[in-house]
Amino acid sequence: MIRLQNIKQLLEKGFFHIFGANVINKIIQFSSGILVVRILTKEHFGIYSYASNIIAFFLLFSGLGSISGVLQYGSESKNLKTRNSYFKYGIKLGLTFNLLLSFLILLYALFGNLTIPESRNVLILMFLLPIFTLLFEMIQIYMRASILNKNFSYLTIFNSFLLLCFSILGALLYQVEGLVVLRYFAYFLSVLFGIYLIKDKIRSIFTANNLQSNNKKGFIKFSLVSAANNSISQLLYILDLFLIGYFIKDVEIIASYKTATLIPFALNFIPVSIMTFIYPYFARNNKNNNWIKEKYLMLIKYLIPFNFLISLFLILFAPFIIKFIFGIEYLDSILTFRILSFGYFITASFRIPSGNILLMLKKVKFGLYMSIIVGLLNIILDIILVKLMGSTGAALATVTIFLFSSIISTSYLLYLLKRTMIS
């Protein structure tokens, strides 16, 4: 009866809308990735992956972290007017910075020294992505902070479906260039749909009071530290591909490594979906230590065995999975795929949950120091291991960082929880 009641509560609060939307979202994204791999030649897929990776570097500080700031302060704000004020300020700050970011991308695409010169035209076409993605993500974040979970799920699925359709159509018609251009249309239509879903709140957002200077300072401080933490964390996923391109300069090796990452990295939607749902609740209970302790331990109890079975399946059946999904030309990525599949277990069971909960508790200084240490270690390991072992070394460096950061962040969180029990 208790379990049935818990399931009913989760249903009423929209957990299954968020989790279902993320499942559908990842299935569609993964299907899109597979079809793009199949449609593009291995060389063209390598060029596209390299250009996308460069964009990812610029997006490390997207919006100066205003998305994280809106989520945290918007979730904490039980007053709708206050939440709207934070959203209004966050979108102004984020758009202003991302306009500058787009200009820098264009300058780099035109005049930068690219180790894969074929990616220059693709990179030029991508320069407006920071603006489109920020607008879309801001609408998503507003829905999350307001616990509009059904609307969030509708918008997420709509966007994923459009990206799938337009990506395939663009790749079929004009290869990489068509893929990039038509993805803009997908984001544009998604933003319009998101505005429609919150149309009754648009007026109150734009007419919201401006934040006071002390609130702005708190918002900016949290956002900047969150941006630093997130950017260094994202380096784990993008630095390896960049260094493979820099040291090896082979688009086919880039394509194989990118293919090996698709499934293990995509599966992070499982813990991310859960954290997406619980974030507003943890943020609103960030002073209730007993509540946080109970919910975190319950979360870990179920995540560990579940993620272990997923990783074991991927490792054992790697040759069949690679051949069936991506094709025989990508069988050279089996070892890398197995290494990253083990990394999924580590990051999904420990790193993502503990890192997110520490952020909810506003342990931003710890996160910043941790990110700096992890970032430097990641750079050192990637350079050394990519030089020595190529793409296999890149995978080993990534998983080593997953393990190190998981041990530190989980140990610190457990220390905080234990100290709460004693006190």
The 8 nearest C-alpha neighbors of each residue, nearest first, counted from 0:
[[1, 3, 2, 4, 5, 6, 7, 8],
 [2, 0, 4, 3, 5, 6, 7, 8],
 [3, 1, 5, 4, 0, 6, 7, 8],
 [4, 2, 0, 6, 5, 1, 7, 8],
 [3, 5, 7, 1, 2, 6, 0, 8],
 [6, 4, 2, 8, 7, 3, 1, 9],
 [7, 5, 9, 3, 8, 4, 10, 2],
 [6, 8, 4, 10, 5, 9, 3, 11],
 [7, 9, 5, 11, 10, 6, 12, 4],
 [10, 8, 6, 12, 14, 7, 11, 13],
 [11, 9, 7, 13, 8, 12, 14, 15],
 [10, 12, 8, 13, 9, 7, 14, 6],
 [13, 11, 9, 10, 14, 8, 148, 146],
 [12, 14, 16, 10, 148, 11, 15, 9],
 [15, 13, 9, 17, 16, 10, 12, 276],
 [14, 16, 18, 17, 19, 13, 10, 9],
 [15, 17, 13, 19, 14, 18, 152, 149],
 [18, 16, 20, 14, 15, 19, 152, 21],
 [17, 19, 15, 21, 272, 20, 16, 14],
 [20, 18, 22, 16, 15, 21, 17, 23],
 [19, 21, 152, 17, 23, 18, 22, 24],
 [20, 22, 24, 18, 19, 23, 25, 272],
 [23, 21, 19, 25, 24, 20, 18, 26],
 [22, 24, 26, 20, 21, 25, 27, 19],
 [25, 23, 21, 27, 22, 26, 156, 159],
 [26, 24, 28, 22, 27, 23, 29, 21],
 [25, 27, 23, 29, 28, 24, 30, 22],
 [26, 28, 30, 24, 25, 29, 31, 23],
 [29, 27, 25, 31, 30, 26, 24, 32],
 [28, 30, 32, 26, 31, 27, 25, 33],
 [31, 29, 27, 33, 32, 28, 26, 34],
 [30, 32, 28, 163, 34, 29, 33, 27],
 [31, 33, 29, 35, 30, 34, 28, 36],
 [34, 32, 36, 30, 35, 31, 29, 37],
 [33, 35, 37, 31, 36, 32, 38, 30],
 [34, 36, 38, 32, 37, 33, 39, 31],
 [37, 35, 33, 34, 39, 38, 32, 44],
 [36, 38, 34, 35, 39, 33, 325, 40],
 [39, 37, 35, 36, 34, 40, 170, 171],
 [40, 38, 36, 44, 37, 43, 35, 41],
 [39, 41, 43, 42, 44, 38, 36, 37],
 [40, 42, 44, 43, 251, 45, 254, 39],
 [41, 43, 45, 40, 44, 251, 250, 46],
 [44, 42, 46, 40, 45, 41, 39, 47],
 [43, 45, 47, 41, 46, 42, 39, 254],
 [44, 46, 254, 250, 48, 42, 43, 253],
 [47, 45, 43, 49, 118, 44, 48, 250],
 [46, 48, 44, 50, 49, 45, 51, 43],
 [49, 47, 45, 51, 46, 50, 44, 52],
 [48, 50, 52, 46, 51, 47, 45, 53],
 [51, 49, 53, 47, 52, 122, 48, 118],
 [52, 50, 54, 48, 53, 49, 47, 55],
 [51, 53, 55, 49, 50, 54, 48, 237],
 [54, 52, 56, 50, 55, 51, 49, 57],
 [55, 53, 51, 57, 56, 52, 58, 50],
 [54, 56, 58, 52, 53, 57, 51, 59],
 [57, 55, 53, 54, 59, 58, 52, 237],
 [56, 58, 54, 55, 59, 53, 60, 100],
 [59, 57, 61, 55, 60, 56, 54, 129],
 [58, 60, 230, 56, 57, 61, 55, 233],
 [61, 59, 63, 58, 226, 62, 64, 230],
 [60, 62, 58, 63, 59, 64, 97, 129],
 [93, 61, 63, 64, 65, 96, 97, 60],
 [64, 62, 60, 61, 65, 223, 226, 93],
 [63, 65, 226, 222, 62, 66, 67, 223],
 [66, 64, 68, 89, 222, 62, 67, 63],
 [65, 67, 69, 68, 64, 70, 137, 140],
 [68, 66, 70, 65, 64, 69, 222, 71],
 [67, 69, 222, 65, 71, 66, 70, 218],
 [68, 70, 73, 66, 72, 67, 71, 86],
 [69, 71, 67, 73, 68, 144, 74, 140],
 [72, 70, 68, 74, 73, 69, 67, 75],
 [73, 71, 75, 74, 69, 70, 68, 76],
 [72, 74, 82, 76, 69, 70, 144, 75],
 [75, 73, 144, 279, 71, 72, 76, 70],
 [76, 74, 72, 283, 73, 282, 77, 71],
 [77, 75, 73, 78, 74, 82, 72, 81],
 [76, 78, 75, 79, 74, 82, 81, 73],
 [77, 79, 76, 81, 80, 82, 83, 75],
 [80, 78, 82, 81, 83, 77, 76, 145],
 [81, 79, 83, 82, 78, 84, 207, 203],
 [82, 80, 84, 83, 78, 79, 76, 85],
 [81, 83, 73, 79, 85, 84, 80, 76],
 [82, 84, 204, 86, 80, 81, 85, 207],
 [83, 85, 81, 87, 207, 82, 86, 208],
 [86, 84, 88, 82, 83, 87, 89, 69],
 [85, 87, 83, 89, 84, 88, 69, 90],
 [88, 86, 84, 85, 90, 89, 83, 204],
 [87, 89, 85, 91, 86, 90, 92, 84],
 [90, 88, 86, 92, 65, 91, 87, 85],
 [89, 91, 93, 92, 87, 88, 94, 86],
 [92, 90, 88, 94, 89, 93, 95, 87],
 [91, 93, 89, 95, 90, 94, 88, 96],
 [62, 94, 92, 90, 96, 95, 91, 65],
 [93, 95, 97, 91, 96, 92, 90, 98],
 [96, 94, 92, 98, 93, 97, 91, 99],
 [95, 97, 99, 93, 98, 94, 62, 100],
 [98, 96, 100, 94, 99, 95, 62, 129],
 [99, 97, 101, 100, 95, 96, 94, 102],
 [98, 100, 102, 97, 96, 101, 103, 95],
 [99, 101, 97, 103, 98, 102, 104, 96],
 [102, 100, 104, 126, 98, 103, 99, 127],
 [101, 103, 99, 105, 100, 104, 106, 98],
 [104, 102, 106, 100, 105, 101, 107, 99],
 [105, 103, 101, 107, 102, 106, 126, 108],
 [104, 106, 108, 102, 103, 107, 126, 123],
 [105, 107, 103, 109, 104, 108, 110, 102],
 [108, 106, 111, 104, 110, 109, 105, 103],
 [107, 109, 105, 123, 106, 122, 119, 111],
 [110, 108, 106, 107, 105, 111, 123, 119],
 [109, 111, 107, 108, 106, 112, 105, 113],
 [112, 110, 107, 108, 113, 109, 106, 119],
 [111, 113, 114, 110, 107, 116, 108, 115],
 [114, 112, 115, 116, 111, 119, 118, 108],
 [113, 115, 116, 245, 248, 112, 244, 246],
 [114, 116, 113, 117, 118, 248, 244, 46],
 [117, 115, 113, 118, 119, 114, 112, 120],
 [118, 116, 115, 119, 46, 120, 121, 113],
 [117, 119, 121, 116, 46, 50, 120, 115],
 [120, 118, 122, 121, 117, 108, 116, 123],
 [121, 119, 123, 122, 118, 124, 117, 108],
 [122, 120, 124, 118, 123, 119, 176, 125],
 [121, 123, 125, 119, 124, 120, 50, 108],
 [122, 124, 120, 108, 121, 125, 126, 105],
 [123, 125, 121, 122, 126, 120, 179, 180],
 [126, 124, 122, 123, 128, 127, 121, 179],
 [125, 127, 101, 104, 105, 123, 128, 124],
 [128, 126, 101, 129, 125, 130, 131, 124],
 [127, 129, 131, 130, 126, 125, 132, 101],
 [130, 128, 132, 127, 97, 131, 133, 101],
 [131, 129, 133, 128, 132, 127, 97, 134],
 [130, 132, 128, 134, 133, 129, 186, 135],
 [131, 133, 135, 129, 134, 130, 128, 136],
 [134, 132, 136, 130, 135, 131, 137, 129],
 [135, 133, 137, 131, 132, 136, 130, 138],
 [134, 136, 132, 190, 138, 133, 137, 131],
 [135, 137, 139, 133, 138, 134, 132, 140],
 [138, 136, 140, 134, 139, 135, 133, 141],
 [137, 139, 141, 136, 135, 140, 193, 142],
 [140, 138, 136, 142, 137, 141, 151, 143],
 [141, 139, 143, 137, 142, 138, 70, 144],
 [140, 142, 138, 144, 143, 139, 145, 137],
 [141, 143, 147, 145, 139, 140, 144, 151],
 [144, 142, 146, 140, 145, 141, 147, 139],
 [143, 145, 74, 141, 73, 146, 70, 142],
 [144, 146, 142, 143, 147, 141, 74, 73],
 [147, 145, 143, 148, 144, 142, 279, 12],
 [148, 146, 142, 145, 150, 149, 143, 151],
 [147, 149, 151, 146, 13, 150, 17, 152],
 [148, 150, 152, 151, 147, 16, 153, 13],
 [149, 151, 153, 152, 148, 147, 154, 196],
 [152, 150, 148, 154, 149, 153, 142, 139],
 [151, 153, 20, 155, 149, 150, 17, 154],
 [154, 152, 150, 156, 151, 155, 157, 149],
 [153, 155, 157, 151, 152, 156, 193, 158],
 [156, 154, 152, 158, 157, 153, 151, 159],
 [155, 157, 159, 153, 158, 154, 24, 20],
 [158, 156, 154, 160, 155, 159, 153, 161],
 [159, 157, 161, 155, 189, 156, 160, 154],
 [160, 158, 162, 156, 161, 157, 24, 163],
 [159, 161, 163, 157, 158, 162, 156, 164],
 [162, 160, 185, 164, 158, 163, 159, 165],
 [163, 161, 159, 165, 185, 160, 164, 166],
 [162, 164, 31, 160, 166, 161, 165, 159],
 [165, 163, 161, 167, 166, 162, 168, 160],
 [164, 166, 168, 162, 181, 167, 163, 169],
 [167, 165, 178, 169, 163, 168, 164, 162],
 [166, 168, 170, 164, 169, 165, 171, 163],
 [169, 167, 165, 171, 166, 170, 164, 172],
 [168, 170, 177, 178, 166, 172, 171, 167],
 [171, 169, 174, 178, 167, 177, 173, 168],
 [172, 170, 168, 169, 174, 173, 167, 38],
 [171, 173, 169, 170, 168, 174, 177, 178],
 [172, 174, 177, 170, 169, 176, 171, 175],
 [173, 175, 170, 177, 176, 171, 172, 178],
 [176, 174, 178, 177, 170, 179, 173, 47],
 [177, 175, 179, 178, 174, 173, 121, 180],
 [176, 178, 169, 173, 180, 179, 175, 174],
 [177, 179, 169, 170, 166, 175, 176, 181],
 [180, 178, 176, 182, 177, 181, 175, 125],
 [181, 179, 177, 182, 183, 178, 176, 124],
 [180, 182, 184, 183, 165, 178, 179, 169],
 [181, 183, 185, 184, 179, 180, 162, 165],
 [184, 182, 181, 186, 185, 180, 187, 179],
 [183, 185, 187, 181, 182, 186, 188, 180],
 [184, 186, 182, 161, 183, 162, 188, 187],
 [187, 185, 189, 183, 184, 188, 190, 131],
 [186, 188, 184, 190, 189, 185, 183, 191],
 [189, 187, 191, 185, 190, 186, 184, 192],
 [188, 190, 186, 192, 158, 191, 187, 193],
 [191, 189, 193, 187, 135, 192, 188, 186],
 [190, 192, 188, 194, 189, 193, 195, 187],
 [191, 193, 195, 189, 190, 194, 188, 196],
 [194, 192, 190, 196, 195, 191, 189, 154],
 [195, 193, 191, 197, 192, 196, 198, 190],
 [194, 196, 198, 192, 193, 197, 191, 199],
 [197, 195, 193, 194, 198, 192, 150, 199],
 [198, 196, 194, 200, 199, 195, 201, 193],
 [199, 197, 195, 201, 200, 194, 196, 202],
 [198, 200, 197, 201, 202, 196, 203, 195],
 [201, 199, 198, 197, 203, 202, 204, 83],
 [202, 200, 204, 198, 203, 199, 205, 197],
 [201, 203, 204, 205, 200, 206, 199, 198],
 [202, 204, 206, 200, 201, 205, 207, 83],
 [205, 203, 83, 201, 207, 202, 206, 87],
 [204, 206, 202, 207, 203, 201, 87, 83],
 [207, 205, 203, 204, 202, 208, 84, 201],
 [208, 206, 204, 84, 205, 203, 83, 80],
 [209, 207, 84, 210, 206, 80, 81, 83],
 [208, 210, 84, 207, 211, 88, 87, 85],
 [209, 211, 214, 215, 84, 208, 212, 85],
 [210, 212, 214, 213, 215, 209, 216, 208],
 [211, 213, 215, 214, 216, 210, 217, 209],
 [212, 214, 216, 215, 211, 217, 210, 218],
 [215, 213, 217, 211, 216, 212, 218, 210],
 [216, 214, 212, 218, 213, 217, 219, 210],
 [217, 215, 213, 219, 214, 218, 220, 212],
 [218, 216, 214, 220, 215, 219, 221, 213],
 [217, 219, 215, 221, 216, 220, 68, 222],
 [220, 218, 222, 216, 221, 217, 223, 215],
 [219, 221, 217, 223, 222, 218, 216, 224],
 [220, 222, 218, 224, 219, 223, 225, 217],
 [221, 223, 64, 68, 219, 225, 65, 220],
 [224, 222, 226, 220, 225, 64, 221, 63],
 [223, 225, 227, 221, 226, 222, 228, 220],
 [226, 224, 228, 222, 227, 223, 229, 221],
 [227, 225, 64, 223, 229, 224, 228, 60],
 [228, 226, 224, 230, 225, 229, 223, 231],
 [227, 229, 225, 370, 226, 231, 367, 230],
 [230, 228, 232, 226, 231, 227, 225, 233],
 [231, 229, 59, 233, 227, 232, 228, 226],
 [230, 232, 234, 374, 233, 228, 229, 370],
 [233, 231, 229, 234, 230, 235, 228, 370],
 [232, 234, 230, 235, 236, 231, 229, 237],
 [235, 233, 231, 237, 238, 236, 232, 230],
 [236, 234, 233, 232, 397, 237, 238, 377],
 [235, 237, 234, 233, 238, 239, 397, 232],
 [236, 238, 234, 239, 240, 235, 52, 241],
 [239, 237, 241, 234, 240, 235, 242, 236],
 [238, 240, 242, 393, 241, 237, 243, 381],
 [241, 239, 243, 242, 238, 237, 244, 253],
 [240, 242, 238, 244, 239, 243, 245, 237],
 [243, 241, 245, 239, 244, 240, 246, 238],
 [244, 242, 240, 247, 246, 245, 241, 239],
 [243, 245, 248, 241, 242, 247, 246, 240],
 [246, 244, 242, 243, 248, 114, 247, 241],
 [247, 245, 243, 244, 242, 248, 386, 385],
 [246, 248, 243, 244, 249, 245, 389, 242],
 [249, 247, 244, 245, 246, 250, 114, 115],
 [248, 250, 252, 251, 247, 253, 244, 243],
 [249, 251, 45, 253, 252, 42, 254, 46],
 [252, 250, 254, 253, 249, 42, 45, 41],
 [251, 253, 255, 254, 249, 250, 256, 390],
 [252, 254, 250, 256, 251, 45, 255, 257],
 [253, 255, 45, 251, 257, 252, 256, 44],
 [256, 254, 252, 258, 257, 253, 332, 329],
 [257, 255, 259, 253, 258, 254, 252, 332],
 [256, 258, 254, 260, 259, 255, 253, 261],
 [257, 259, 255, 256, 261, 260, 254, 332],
 [258, 260, 336, 256, 257, 332, 261, 335],
 [261, 259, 257, 258, 263, 264, 262, 256],
 [260, 262, 258, 264, 259, 265, 263, 257],
 [261, 263, 265, 264, 260, 266, 259, 29],
 [264, 262, 340, 266, 265, 260, 343, 261],
 [263, 265, 266, 262, 267, 261, 260, 343],
 [266, 264, 262, 267, 263, 261, 268, 25],
 [267, 265, 268, 263, 264, 269, 262, 343],
 [266, 268, 269, 265, 264, 270, 271, 347],
 [267, 269, 271, 266, 272, 270, 265, 21],
 [270, 268, 267, 272, 271, 266, 273, 347],
 [271, 269, 273, 272, 347, 268, 267, 274],
 [270, 272, 268, 274, 273, 269, 275, 267],
 [273, 271, 275, 269, 18, 270, 274, 268],
 [272, 274, 270, 276, 271, 275, 277, 269],
 [273, 275, 271, 277, 276, 272, 278, 270],
 [276, 274, 272, 273, 278, 277, 271, 17],
 [275, 277, 273, 274, 278, 14, 272, 17],
 [276, 278, 274, 280, 279, 275, 281, 273],
 [279, 277, 281, 280, 275, 274, 276, 282],
 [280, 278, 282, 74, 281, 277, 283, 144],
 [281, 279, 283, 277, 282, 278, 284, 74],
 [282, 280, 284, 278, 283, 279, 285, 277],
 [283, 281, 279, 285, 359, 280, 284, 278],
 [282, 284, 280, 75, 281, 285, 279, 74],
 [285, 283, 281, 287, 286, 282, 280, 291],
 [284, 286, 282, 360, 287, 281, 283, 359],
 [287, 285, 284, 288, 283, 360, 282, 291],
 [286, 288, 284, 290, 285, 289, 291, 283],
 [289, 287, 291, 290, 286, 292, 419, 285],
 [290, 288, 292, 291, 287, 293, 419, 420],
 [289, 291, 293, 288, 287, 292, 294, 284],
 [292, 290, 288, 294, 289, 293, 295, 287],
 [293, 291, 289, 295, 290, 294, 416, 288],
 [292, 294, 290, 291, 296, 295, 289, 297],
 [293, 295, 297, 291, 296, 292, 298, 290],
 [296, 294, 298, 292, 297, 293, 291, 299],
 [297, 295, 299, 298, 293, 294, 300, 292],
 [296, 298, 294, 300, 295, 299, 293, 301],
 [297, 299, 295, 296, 300, 301, 294, 302],
 [300, 298, 302, 296, 301, 297, 303, 295],
 [299, 301, 297, 298, 302, 296, 303, 304],
 [300, 302, 299, 298, 303, 304, 305, 297],
 [301, 303, 299, 305, 348, 300, 304, 306],
 [302, 304, 348, 306, 305, 301, 299, 307],
 [305, 303, 307, 306, 302, 301, 308, 300],
 [304, 306, 302, 307, 308, 303, 301, 309],
 [305, 307, 309, 344, 308, 303, 304, 302],
 [308, 306, 304, 310, 309, 305, 344, 303],
 [309, 307, 311, 306, 305, 310, 312, 304],
 [308, 310, 306, 312, 307, 311, 313, 305],
 [311, 309, 313, 307, 340, 312, 308, 341],
 [310, 312, 308, 314, 313, 309, 307, 315],
 [311, 313, 309, 315, 310, 314, 316, 308],
 [314, 312, 310, 316, 311, 317, 315, 340],
 [313, 315, 337, 311, 317, 312, 316, 310],
 [316, 314, 312, 313, 317, 311, 318, 337],
 [315, 317, 313, 319, 314, 318, 312, 320],
 [316, 318, 320, 314, 313, 319, 315, 321],
 [319, 317, 321, 320, 316, 322, 333, 330],
 [318, 320, 322, 317, 316, 321, 323, 324],
 [319, 321, 317, 323, 318, 322, 324, 316],
 [322, 320, 318, 325, 324, 319, 323, 317],
 [323, 321, 326, 327, 319, 320, 325, 324],
 [322, 324, 320, 321, 319, 326, 325, 327],
 [325, 323, 321, 322, 320, 326, 33, 319],
 [324, 326, 321, 322, 323, 329, 33, 37],
 [327, 325, 322, 328, 329, 323, 324, 321],
 [326, 328, 322, 329, 330, 325, 321, 323],
 [327, 329, 326, 330, 331, 325, 322, 41],
 [328, 330, 331, 327, 255, 332, 326, 325],
 [331, 329, 332, 327, 333, 328, 321, 322],
 [330, 332, 329, 333, 255, 328, 334, 335],
 [331, 333, 330, 335, 255, 259, 334, 329],
 [334, 332, 336, 335, 331, 330, 317, 318],
 [335, 333, 337, 336, 332, 338, 391, 331],
 [334, 336, 338, 332, 391, 337, 333, 394],
 [335, 337, 259, 333, 339, 334, 338, 332],
 [338, 336, 314, 340, 334, 335, 339, 333],
 [337, 339, 335, 341, 340, 336, 334, 394],
 [338, 340, 342, 336, 341, 337, 263, 394],
 [341, 339, 337, 343, 263, 342, 310, 338],
 [342, 340, 343, 339, 338, 344, 310, 337],
 [341, 343, 339, 398, 345, 340, 344, 346],
 [342, 344, 340, 341, 346, 345, 263, 347],
 [345, 343, 306, 342, 347, 341, 346, 307],
 [346, 344, 342, 343, 348, 347, 349, 402],
 [345, 347, 350, 343, 349, 348, 344, 351],
 [348, 346, 344, 270, 351, 345, 343, 349],
 [349, 347, 303, 345, 302, 346, 344, 350],
 [348, 350, 346, 405, 352, 347, 351, 345],
 [349, 351, 405, 346, 353, 354, 352, 347],
 [350, 352, 354, 347, 353, 346, 349, 355],
 [353, 351, 355, 354, 349, 350, 356, 348],
 [354, 352, 356, 409, 355, 350, 351, 349],
 [355, 353, 351, 357, 356, 352, 350, 408],
 [354, 356, 358, 352, 357, 353, 351, 359],
 [355, 357, 359, 353, 358, 354, 352, 360],
 [356, 358, 360, 354, 359, 362, 355, 353],
 [357, 359, 361, 355, 360, 356, 362, 363],
 [360, 358, 356, 282, 361, 357, 355, 281],
 [359, 361, 357, 358, 285, 362, 356, 282],
 [362, 360, 358, 363, 359, 357, 364, 221],
 [363, 361, 357, 360, 358, 365, 364, 366],
 [362, 364, 366, 361, 365, 367, 358, 224],
 [365, 363, 367, 366, 362, 368, 224, 361],
 [364, 366, 368, 363, 367, 362, 369, 370],
 [365, 367, 363, 369, 364, 368, 370, 228],
 [366, 368, 364, 370, 369, 365, 228, 363],
 [369, 367, 371, 365, 370, 366, 364, 372],
 [370, 368, 366, 372, 367, 371, 365, 373],
 [369, 371, 367, 373, 228, 368, 372, 231],
 [370, 372, 374, 368, 369, 373, 375, 367],
 [373, 371, 369, 375, 374, 370, 376, 368],
 [374, 372, 370, 376, 371, 375, 377, 369],
 [373, 375, 377, 371, 231, 372, 376, 370],
 [376, 374, 378, 377, 372, 373, 371, 379],
 [377, 375, 373, 379, 374, 378, 380, 372],
 [376, 378, 374, 380, 375, 379, 373, 381],
 [377, 379, 381, 375, 376, 380, 382, 374],
 [380, 378, 376, 382, 377, 381, 383, 375],
 [381, 379, 383, 377, 396, 382, 378, 384],
 [380, 382, 378, 384, 383, 396, 379, 385],
 [383, 381, 379, 385, 380, 384, 386, 378],
 [382, 384, 380, 386, 381, 385, 379, 387],
 [383, 385, 392, 387, 381, 386, 388, 382],
 [386, 384, 389, 392, 393, 388, 387, 382],
 [385, 387, 384, 383, 389, 388, 382, 246],
 [388, 386, 384, 385, 389, 383, 392, 382],
 [389, 387, 392, 385, 384, 391, 386, 390],
 [388, 390, 385, 392, 391, 386, 387, 393],
 [389, 391, 393, 392, 385, 256, 394, 388],
 [392, 390, 394, 393, 335, 389, 388, 395],
 [391, 393, 384, 388, 385, 395, 390, 389],
 [392, 394, 390, 396, 239, 385, 391, 395],
 [395, 393, 397, 391, 392, 396, 335, 339],
 [396, 394, 392, 398, 397, 393, 399, 391],
 [397, 395, 399, 393, 394, 380, 381, 398],
 [398, 396, 394, 400, 395, 399, 235, 401],
 [397, 399, 401, 342, 395, 400, 396, 402],
 [400, 398, 396, 402, 401, 397, 395, 403],
 [399, 401, 403, 397, 398, 402, 404, 396],
 [402, 400, 398, 399, 404, 403, 346, 405],
 [401, 403, 399, 405, 400, 404, 398, 406],
 [402, 404, 400, 406, 405, 401, 399, 407],
 [403, 405, 407, 401, 406, 402, 400, 408],
 [406, 404, 350, 402, 408, 403, 349, 407],
 [407, 405, 403, 409, 404, 408, 410, 402],
 [406, 408, 404, 410, 405, 409, 411, 403],
 [409, 407, 411, 405, 410, 406, 404, 353],
 [408, 410, 412, 411, 353, 406, 407, 405],
 [411, 409, 413, 407, 408, 412, 406, 414],
 [410, 412, 414, 408, 409, 413, 407, 415],
 [411, 413, 415, 409, 414, 410, 408, 416],
 [414, 412, 416, 410, 415, 411, 417, 409],
 [415, 413, 411, 417, 412, 416, 410, 418],
 [416, 414, 412, 418, 413, 417, 419, 411],
 [415, 417, 413, 419, 414, 418, 292, 412],
 [418, 416, 420, 414, 419, 415, 413, 421],
 [419, 417, 421, 415, 420, 416, 414, 422],
 [418, 420, 416, 422, 417, 421, 415, 288],
 [421, 419, 417, 418, 422, 416, 289, 415],
 [422, 420, 418, 419, 417, 416, 415, 414],
 [421, 419, 420, 418, 417, 416, 415, 288]]
